[in-house]
């Protein structure tokens, strides 16, 4: 019976000879057949993780498992893993067919088997009929598809993608996002995608690991990450946020900007200092008198589907608003929001601390309900 988790990292670290530590006790599990993304800024360690899975780099400490077997020292060619690189790494002197067939020829498969597999792979990436085309005659998007076809033709258990869309223009990137997502679902194999682009990660992934300075700050579904950021780094890195200091008065009641507001968060200490996150799209423009927040419009930009409006309240706190309504620069307006729009973060809280807090709170709730029933 196959392991449910195809890849597992146990306390994996990586330190270079110059003393620089790029991974700090990384623990995670990756299930079969899902689209995972390692998301974070440059230098956070996400590509290092990818290279370790591929076998191009060994960890300094900890264990990496593939299909339940430790693979720390297993060479790349012995792993059922293929990689799509940022620069495609295609052979310019070979045509499309020969590029895709390269790995199959190494395996010494029969010619008719190779032809059938290459044809199928090119069909999957919508390049049927391009078999004899020179690589130098193809666009960036077409080359990217060739690189993907070359990877999937070997039928890997895991496909690693190292920022494969970063060199493409916006329209091609969007097109390739659809191609990759549809391809992963059709093949049913595990994709591990590396990017620093938040929108790309949110659009394509089943599950995201947000990384920073060699650590996983938070992991979860795109909705989890966006709606429930664990700390300021995640809230700031994933989308745009209004982040303000506040106080957790009691469960479901917070204070910020000198006022108290109902919220849906609980489980923190009474009167504990916190940070409040309100997403720009969750703020609604109303009259100055009716607003929960009273602000003055400082600037406005049209973004196609919405206006991006920068406002300041009396304390000098900036509020960013995404709205389909215009607001004149200099106008006094009000902002309103629902309790669900307020997300509470504890200062510097890690994902493990958040999980423990949530678990403790849920246990307390169950105990309280049980005592009432008795």
Buried (B, 14 or more C-beta within 10 A) or exposed (E): EEBEBBBBBBEBBBBEEEEEBBBBBBEBBBBBBBBBBBBBEEBBBBBBBBBBBBBEBEBEEBEBBBBEEEBBEBEEEEBEBBBBBBEBEBEEEBBBBBBBBBBBEEEEBEEEEBBEBBBEBBEBBBBEEBBEBEBEEBEBBBBBBBBBBBBBBBEBBBBBBBBBBBBBEEEBBBBBBEBBBEBBEEBEBBBBBBBBBBEBBBBBBBBBBBBBBBBBBBBBBBEBBBBBBBBBBBBEBBBEBBBBEBBBBEBBBBBBBEEBBEBEBBBBEEEEEBBBBBBBBBBBBBEEEEBBBBBBBEEBEEEEEBBBBBBEBEEEBEBBBBBEEEBEEEBEBBBBBEEEBBBBBBEEBBBEEBEEBEEEBEEEEEEEEEEEEE
